[in-house]
C-alpha cells in the first residue's frame, strides 16, 4: 500500500470511527406569495435556524418522502427543488427570499452537492429533470439551485431539480456555522405542497461523498493487510 492510499484509508476510517452525524429536522413556514422565473410559481419555505442554539451545522439534507405523490410523472417525479439559501435576511414573503443574499459557506456546486436520484412514476423518462447526462448527478447549468428562478411548467421547464420519489440531495457547507441569526429558505416549484412530503434536516458533520463508503471498506481491508505484513 502506498502512502497516498494509507492516508486516504486513515482519513476515511477516522470518519467512520467518529460515528454518524447528528441530524436535526427543521420546521418550515410557508412565506406569502410566489417567485421564480418568467413562469413564476415557486413557493418558498423558511426555517429559523436560531432555534437550534449552539448546534453546529455542517451540512443539510432534503429527502422526498411523498410516497409517490410529489410532482408530475416521469422526469418530474418527486419534490421539485428550485433553490436553497441560508441568509441573515429575515423574510416574510417569497420575493424577499429570492432577493436575499446567501452566505458564502453555502456552495452549490459539484464538489459540495451530492444527489441520490429517486424513482420515476410512469411513463418513465430517460432521467429526472435537472440531472446530468447519466441521470445520477445534478446538471448545474439547468438546476441553478442558488437562485429562485424555476420555470414552473412541464413545457419549457428550467432552473430546478426533480428529486424523484424518495430521492435525496445533500449539501456540505464550506465551513460549519451555528444557527444564530441565520434563516434557511427552500423553493418548491409548482406551489403544490410537495414540501410537506419532504424530510429536511441539518447535520452536525459533512456527509460523505457517494462511493466513499465502499472505498472505506477497501481502504480498511488494505490497512489491515499492511498491518499484518508489518507484524509478520
C-alpha positions in Angstrom: 0.0 0.0 0.0 1.4 3.4 -1.0 1.5 6.5 1.3 -1.4 8.1 -0.5 -3.7 5.1 -0.1 -2.7 4.7 3.5 -3.6 8.4 4.2 -6.9 8.0 2.4 -7.8 4.9 4.2 -6.8 6.5 7.5 -8.9 9.6 6.9 -12.0 7.5 5.9 -11.5 5.2 8.8 -11.4 8.3 11.1 -14.7 9.4 9.6 -16.3 6.1 10.3 -14.9 5.9 13.9 -16.3 9.3 14.6 -19.8 7.9 14.2 -22.8 9.2 12.4 -23.5 12.9 12.2 -26.3 14.2 14.4 -29.3 15.1 12.3 -32.0 17.6 13.4 -35.2 18.2 11.4 -36.1 21.8 10.7 -39.5 23.3 10.9 -40.6 25.2 7.8 -43.1 28.0 7.5 -44.5 28.9 4.1 -43.9 32.5 3.1 -46.5 34.8 1.4 -46.6 34.9 -2.4 -44.6 33.0 -5.0 -41.5 33.7 -7.0 -39.4 32.1 -9.8 -38.7 32.7 -13.5 -40.9 34.2 -16.1 -43.4 31.4 -15.3 -43.2 32.1 -11.6 -45.0 29.7 -9.3 -42.3 28.7 -6.7 -43.4 28.6 -3.1 -40.8 29.5 -0.6 -40.5 28.0 2.9 -38.4 29.4 5.7 -36.8 27.8 8.8 -35.4 30.0 11.6 -32.1 28.2 12.4 -31.7 30.2 15.6 -33.9 27.8 17.4 -31.1 25.2 17.1 -29.0 27.1 19.6 -25.3 26.1 19.7 -25.9 23.1 17.4 -23.2 23.2 14.7 -24.4 22.9 11.2 -22.0 21.4 8.7 -24.5 20.1 6.1 -28.1 20.0 5.2 -30.2 17.2 3.5 -33.5 17.2 1.7 -35.3 13.9 1.1 -38.5 13.3 -0.9 -40.9 11.3 1.4 -44.1 12.0 -0.5 -44.8 8.3 -1.1 -45.1 8.7 -4.8 -47.4 11.8 -4.9 -44.9 14.7 -5.3 -44.5 16.4 -8.7 -45.7 15.1 -12.0 -45.0 11.7 -13.6 -41.8 10.7 -15.4 -38.9 13.1 -15.2 -40.8 15.5 -12.9 -41.4 12.8 -10.2 -40.8 13.7 -6.6 -40.0 17.0 -4.9 -39.1 19.8 -7.4 -36.4 21.9 -5.8 -35.9 25.4 -7.1 -33.3 26.8 -4.8 -31.6 26.6 -1.4 -30.4 29.6 0.6 -29.0 30.3 4.0 -29.2 34.0 4.7 -29.1 36.5 7.5 -32.1 38.3 6.0 -35.4 37.5 7.7 -38.1 37.4 5.0 -41.9 37.4 5.2 -42.5 36.8 1.5 -41.2 34.8 -1.4 -39.9 37.9 -3.3 -37.7 38.9 -0.3 -36.2 35.4 -0.2 -35.5 35.5 -3.9 -33.6 38.7 -3.5 -31.8 37.7 -0.2 -28.0 37.1 -0.3 -27.0 33.6 0.7 -24.0 33.1 2.9 -20.6 32.3 1.3 -20.4 29.0 3.2 -23.2 27.5 1.2 -21.6 26.5 -2.1 -24.0 24.8 -4.5 -21.6 23.1 -6.9 -20.5 19.6 -7.8 -17.9 19.4 -5.0 -20.3 20.1 -2.3 -23.7 18.8 -3.6 -24.4 15.1 -3.6 -27.5 13.7 -5.3 -29.2 10.4 -5.0 -32.0 10.1 -7.6 -35.3 8.6 -6.6 -37.6 6.6 -8.8 -40.0 7.8 -11.5 -43.7 7.3 -11.9 -45.0 6.0 -15.3 -44.4 6.9 -18.0 -40.7 6.8 -17.2 -38.3 9.2 -19.0 -34.5 8.6 -19.6 -33.6 10.6 -16.5 -35.0 13.1 -13.9 -35.3 16.7 -14.8 -32.2 18.8 -13.9 -29.9 15.9 -13.7 -26.7 15.3 -15.7 -26.3 13.1 -18.8 -26.1 9.9 -16.7 -29.1 10.9 -14.5 -27.1 10.4 -11.3 -25.8 13.9 -10.6 -27.0 17.5 -10.9 -26.8 19.5 -14.1 -25.9 22.8 -12.6 -26.5 24.6 -15.9 -30.2 23.6 -15.7 -30.7 23.3 -12.0 -29.5 26.7 -10.8 -30.0 25.9 -7.1 -28.6 29.2 -5.8 -31.4 31.2 -7.4 -35.2 31.2 -7.2 -35.6 31.2 -10.9 -37.6 28.0 -11.7 -39.9 28.0 -14.7 -43.0 26.3 -13.3 -44.1 24.4 -16.3 -43.6 21.0 -17.9 -43.5 22.5 -21.4 -40.4 24.8 -21.1 -39.0 23.9 -17.6 -35.8 25.4 -16.3 -33.9 26.3 -13.1 -34.9 23.4 -10.9 -34.1 19.7 -9.9 -36.7 16.9 -9.6 -35.5 14.6 -6.8 -37.7 11.6 -7.9 -39.8 9.6 -5.5 -37.7 9.1 -2.3 -34.7 10.9 -3.9 -32.3 12.9 -1.8 -29.9 15.9 -2.1 -27.3 16.8 0.5 -25.1 19.9 0.6 -21.9 20.2 2.7 -21.1 23.7 3.9 -17.6 25.1 3.2 -17.4 25.8 7.0 -19.7 24.9 9.8 -22.0 27.5 11.3 -24.2 27.7 14.3 -27.8 28.7 13.6 -27.9 32.1 15.4 -29.0 34.8 13.1 -29.5 32.5 10.0 -32.6 31.6 8.1 -32.9 28.6 5.7 -35.0 29.1 2.5 -36.2 26.2 0.3 -38.0 26.8 -3.0 -40.6 24.3 -4.2 -41.7 24.6 -7.9 -45.4 24.5 -8.6 -46.7 25.6 -5.2 -48.5 22.3 -4.7 -47.5 21.5 -1.2 -44.7 19.0 -2.1 -42.5 20.3 0.7 -45.0 18.8 3.2 -43.9 15.4 1.8 -40.2 16.0 2.3 -37.8 15.4 5.1 -35.4 18.4 5.6 -32.7 18.4 8.2 -29.4 19.9 9.2 -26.4 17.7 10.1 -23.5 18.3 12.5 -20.9 16.9 10.2 -20.4 16.8 6.4 -21.9 13.9 4.5 -19.5 11.5 2.8 -19.3 11.7 -1.0 -21.0 8.9 -2.9 -18.8 5.9 -3.2 -16.8 6.8 -0.1 -18.5 4.1 2.0 -17.4 1.4 -0.5 -14.0 3.0 -0.6 -13.9 2.9 3.1 -14.3 -0.9 3.1 -11.5 -1.3 0.6 -9.2 1.1 2.5 -9.8 -0.7 5.8 -9.0 -4.0 4.2 -5.8 -2.6 2.7 -4.8 -1.2 6.1 -5.4 -4.5 7.7 -3.3 -6.3 5.2 -0.5 -3.8 5.6 -0.5 -4.1 9.3 -0.4 -7.9 9.2 2.5 -7.8 6.8 4.4 -5.4 9.1 3.7 -7.6 12.1 5.0 -10.6 10.1 
